[in-house]
Amino acid sequence: MTEENLNEIPFKEFPKIYRLNREIIITEKIDGTNGLIYNGENGEFLVGSRSRWIIPEKDNHGFAKWAYENKEELLKLGNGYHYGEWWGNGINRGYGLPKNEKRFSLFNVARWKDSSDMPNCALIVPILYQGLYDPRAINDCLNALKNHGSFAVPFMNPEGIVIHFSQANFSFKITLEGDEQPKGVKNGQ
């Protein structure tokens, strides 16, 4: 290899390794369906599911219809992508909510937990712990859900937790049932 052909193969930098002993935020993982609100700098307003843009005519459990009905409030989220969980009656666990009652809970709890700008029509996922990484805190949160149920609403069959590592901006989930199995596989089948 000569200096002239060093650029023939692109250099691939080793990824940053983040420290484990940093802040984590543990939230309840609500069993619904992903929802996305996008507010663009030029007034764009788009609604999405986990993998696609949606409109009321091609909806995901009524989320697009609800979002367009609440557009003025959802614009308070500001510019950018705002991810959350659309959950309630008729979606997965349902959480014991009355017929046709659904809710939207934002994932970015660090941004919204103390904000007066929060849209009236949205919530945040329940925060169960915030502090330095601590395996005991993770187990305590799981046990709290098992023993006391959901923190979002009175409901005794919650899904699990999400552990967000703030420094790396990366999250992991732990479900109360079947966590060791790939998604969609039940009891080893």
C-alpha positions as CSV (number, residue, x, y, z in Angstrom):
1,M,0.0,0.0,0.0
2,T,1.3,3.4,-0.9
3,E,0.3,6.8,0.2
4,E,-1.4,7.4,-3.2
5,N,-3.8,4.5,-2.8
6,L,-4.7,5.0,0.9
7,N,-8.0,6.6,-0.2
8,E,-9.0,3.6,-2.3
9,I,-10.5,1.9,0.8
10,P,-12.6,4.2,2.9
11,F,-11.4,4.5,6.5
12,K,-14.0,3.3,9.0
13,E,-13.6,4.9,12.4
14,F,-14.1,2.7,15.5
15,P,-17.4,3.7,17.2
16,K,-17.4,5.7,20.5
17,I,-17.7,3.5,23.6
18,Y,-20.0,5.1,26.2
19,R,-19.6,4.8,29.9
20,L,-22.2,2.6,31.6
21,N,-22.2,4.5,34.9
22,R,-24.1,7.5,33.7
23,E,-27.7,8.7,33.9
24,I,-30.5,6.4,32.9
25,I,-34.2,7.1,32.8
26,I,-36.5,4.1,33.2
27,T,-40.0,4.5,31.9
28,E,-43.0,2.2,31.7
29,K,-43.2,0.5,28.3
30,I,-46.8,0.9,27.3
31,D,-48.3,-1.8,25.0
32,G,-49.9,0.2,22.2
33,T,-48.6,1.2,18.8
34,N,-46.0,3.7,17.9
35,G,-47.0,7.2,16.9
36,L,-45.1,10.0,15.3
37,I,-45.8,13.7,15.0
38,Y,-43.6,15.7,12.6
39,N,-43.7,19.5,12.7
40,G,-41.6,21.0,9.9
41,E,-39.9,24.4,9.8
42,N,-42.0,25.4,6.9
43,G,-45.4,24.5,8.5
44,E,-45.4,20.8,7.5
45,F,-47.5,18.6,9.8
46,L,-47.2,14.9,9.2
47,V,-48.3,11.9,11.2
48,G,-46.6,8.5,11.3
49,S,-46.7,5.0,12.7
50,R,-43.5,3.1,13.5
51,S,-42.6,2.5,9.9
52,R,-44.6,4.8,7.6
53,W,-46.5,8.1,7.2
54,I,-50.2,7.8,7.8
55,I,-53.4,9.8,7.0
56,P,-56.9,9.4,8.4
57,E,-57.9,7.4,5.2
58,K,-55.0,5.0,5.8
59,D,-54.8,5.1,9.5
60,N,-53.2,3.1,12.4
61,H,-55.9,2.6,15.1
62,G,-57.2,6.1,14.6
63,F,-54.0,7.9,15.4
64,A,-53.9,10.0,12.2
65,K,-57.5,11.0,12.7
66,W,-56.9,12.0,16.3
67,A,-53.7,13.9,15.4
68,Y,-55.3,16.0,12.7
69,E,-58.2,16.8,15.0
70,N,-55.6,18.0,17.6
71,K,-53.2,19.6,15.2
72,E,-53.2,23.0,16.8
73,E,-52.3,21.6,20.2
74,L,-49.7,19.2,18.7
75,L,-47.9,22.1,16.9
76,K,-46.9,23.2,20.5
77,L,-44.4,20.3,20.4
78,G,-42.3,22.5,18.1
79,N,-40.2,21.6,15.1
80,G,-38.9,18.1,14.7
81,Y,-39.9,14.5,15.1
82,H,-41.9,13.6,18.2
83,Y,-42.3,9.9,19.0
84,G,-44.7,8.3,21.4
85,E,-47.1,5.5,22.1
86,W,-50.8,5.5,20.9
87,W,-52.6,3.3,23.3
88,G,-55.9,2.4,24.8
89,N,-59.1,0.6,24.1
90,G,-58.8,-1.6,21.0
91,I,-55.0,-1.5,20.9
92,N,-53.1,-4.5,22.3
93,R,-53.7,-4.7,26.1
94,G,-56.2,-1.8,26.0
95,Y,-55.4,-0.9,29.7
96,G,-59.0,-1.2,30.8
97,L,-59.9,2.2,29.2
98,P,-63.5,2.8,28.2
99,K,-64.7,2.1,24.6
100,N,-63.0,4.4,22.1
101,E,-60.7,6.0,24.6
102,K,-57.1,6.2,23.4
103,R,-54.2,8.3,24.6
104,F,-50.8,9.5,23.2
105,S,-47.8,9.4,25.5
106,L,-44.5,10.9,24.3
107,F,-41.3,9.0,24.8
108,N,-39.0,12.0,25.3
109,V,-39.6,12.4,29.0
110,A,-36.5,14.5,29.6
111,R,-37.8,17.2,27.3
112,W,-41.4,17.2,28.5
113,K,-41.6,16.2,32.2
114,D,-41.4,19.8,33.5
115,S,-42.6,21.7,30.5
116,S,-45.4,24.1,30.5
117,D,-45.4,23.9,26.7
118,M,-46.8,20.3,26.7
119,P,-49.9,20.0,24.5
120,N,-53.0,19.4,26.5
121,C,-53.9,16.4,24.4
122,A,-50.7,14.5,25.0
123,L,-49.0,12.8,28.0
124,I,-45.5,11.4,28.7
125,V,-44.8,7.8,29.4
126,P,-44.5,7.3,33.2
127,I,-41.0,7.8,34.7
128,L,-40.2,5.0,37.1
129,Y,-36.5,6.0,37.9
130,Q,-34.0,8.6,36.9
131,G,-30.4,8.5,38.2
132,L,-27.1,6.7,37.7
133,Y,-27.2,3.3,36.1
134,D,-28.1,0.8,38.8
135,P,-29.2,-2.8,38.2
136,R,-31.2,-2.8,41.5
137,A,-33.2,0.2,40.2
138,I,-34.0,-1.8,37.0
139,N,-35.2,-4.8,39.1
140,D,-37.1,-2.5,41.5
141,C,-39.0,-1.0,38.5
142,L,-39.9,-4.4,37.1
143,N,-41.1,-5.6,40.6
144,A,-43.2,-2.4,41.0
145,L,-45.0,-3.1,37.7
146,K,-45.5,-6.8,38.6
147,N,-46.8,-6.0,42.1
148,H,-48.7,-2.8,41.5
149,G,-49.5,-2.7,37.8
150,S,-49.3,0.1,35.3
151,F,-48.3,3.6,36.4
152,A,-50.2,5.1,33.4
153,V,-53.6,3.9,34.6
154,P,-54.9,1.4,37.1
155,F,-54.2,-1.8,35.2
156,M,-52.6,-5.0,36.5
157,N,-51.0,-6.4,33.3
158,P,-48.4,-3.8,32.2
159,E,-45.9,-4.7,29.4
160,G,-42.5,-3.8,30.9
161,I,-39.9,-1.0,31.0
162,V,-37.6,1.0,28.7
163,I,-34.2,1.9,30.0
164,H,-32.8,5.0,28.2
165,F,-29.1,5.7,28.5
166,S,-29.0,9.5,28.3
167,Q,-25.3,9.9,27.3
168,A,-25.5,7.4,24.4
169,N,-29.1,8.4,23.5
170,F,-29.9,4.7,23.2
171,S,-32.7,2.6,24.8
172,F,-33.3,-1.0,25.7
173,K,-36.5,-2.7,26.7
174,I,-37.4,-5.4,29.2
175,T,-40.8,-7.0,29.0
176,L,-42.4,-8.7,32.0
177,E,-43.5,-11.7,29.9
178,G,-41.4,-13.5,27.3
179,D,-38.5,-11.1,27.4
180,E,-36.0,-13.9,26.5
181,Q,-37.9,-14.7,23.4
182,P,-37.8,-12.8,20.0
183,K,-40.9,-10.6,19.4
184,G,-43.8,-12.7,18.3
185,V,-42.6,-15.9,19.8
186,K,-44.7,-17.2,22.8
187,N,-43.4,-19.8,25.3
188,G,-40.7,-21.1,23.0
189,Q,-43.0,-21.8,20.1
